[in-house]
Amino acid sequence: MSEIVGSKGKVAFSSFGTEPITLTTTEGVTQFPIENPPHVQQPMIQMVVDELNGIGCSPSKGESAARTTWVIDQFLKDYRSRTASWP
């Protein structure tokens, strides 16, 4: 679970799980069950497959993938430096 903590409470959520979003304040705890849509990745996968088959155009290119990877790496660099175990 990830948490965002503020001066009046916190929000806890799972990035890849199905747990409800939890809001905790001095007034109590509120949960927001939000279901993932079915096959959320399918439309993007289909666009990539269509482009590879020469019948479409995918908005996802190597440049955008590299940019996304860089952003994810920035989020994870502190975590990785704490958990890295090299022989």
WOFENGI-V137632 format. One record per backbone hydrogen bond with DSSP energy under -0.5 kcal/mol. NH is the residue of the N-H (numbers start at 1). CO is the residue of the C=O. Records with the same first field share a line. If there is no record, write none. Layout:
# WOFENGI-V137632
NH: CO  CO
This chain:
# WOFENGI-V137632
2: 13
4: 11
5: 3
6: 9
9: 6
10: 24
11: 4
12: 22
13: 2
21: 32
22: 12
23: 30
24: 10  22
25: 23  28
26: 8
28: 25
30: 23
32: 21
33: 31
34: 32
35: 33
40: 37
42: 39
43: 39
45: 41
46: 42
47: 43
48: 44
49: 45
50: 46
51: 47
52: 48
53: 49
54: 51
55: 50
56: 50
61: 59
65: 61
66: 62
67: 63
68: 64
69: 65
70: 66
71: 67
72: 68
73: 69
74: 70
75: 71
76: 72
77: 73
80: 76
81: 77
82: 78
83: 79
84: 80
